[in-house]
Amino acid sequence: MIDGNFITVPLDDAVQDALTAWVASHLPSLEEALAPFELVPADITMPRFERLVYDHEARS
């Protein structure tokens, strides 16, 4: 957050890859979570995760 505004930047590829791998390793849980919505993992796309940028980062 910079001056009260939310600012985000994409995560590094290594972090994104780790999150994607974690989701893949928990596929049965994901399938179970999606089932009540009549969705399967193939129906959704993996988001591009971002992180907040804080005021002290922007000023350094």
RALINSUL-V16284 format. One record per residue. N is the residue number from 1. RES is the residue in one letter. SS is DSSP state (helix for helix, strand for strand, loop for the rest). PSI is psi in degrees with one decimal (999 if undefined). Layout:
N,RES,SS,PSI
N,RES,SS,PSI
This chain:
1,M,loop,127.0
2,I,strand,120.6
3,D,loop,41.0
4,G,loop,1.7
5,N,strand,137.5
6,F,loop,121.5
7,I,loop,132.8
8,T,strand,157.2
9,V,strand,148.8
10,P,strand,145.3
11,L,loop,155.4
12,D,loop,151.3
13,D,helix,-37.0
14,A,helix,-38.6
15,V,helix,-44.6
16,Q,helix,-44.1
17,D,helix,-39.5
18,A,helix,-41.8
19,L,helix,-41.0
20,T,helix,-42.7
21,A,helix,-39.7
22,W,helix,-45.1
23,V,helix,-44.4
24,A,helix,-36.9
25,S,helix,-12.8
26,H,loop,28.7
27,L,helix,-44.1
28,P,helix,-39.3
29,S,helix,-39.3
30,L,helix,-43.8
31,E,helix,-42.1
32,E,helix,-41.5
33,A,helix,-33.3
34,L,helix,-23.5
35,A,helix,-44.4
36,P,loop,-19.0
37,F,loop,7.3
38,E,loop,40.7
39,L,loop,156.0
40,V,loop,162.0
41,P,helix,-32.2
42,A,helix,-16.0
43,D,helix,-13.3
44,I,loop,159.7
45,T,loop,151.0
46,M,loop,128.7
47,P,loop,159.8
48,R,loop,108.4
49,F,loop,146.8
50,E,strand,162.6
51,R,strand,154.8
52,L,strand,144.8
53,V,loop,128.7
54,Y,loop,156.5
55,D,helix,-45.1
56,H,helix,-26.9
57,E,helix,-39.6
58,A,helix,-25.6
59,R,loop,-4.6
60,S,loop,999
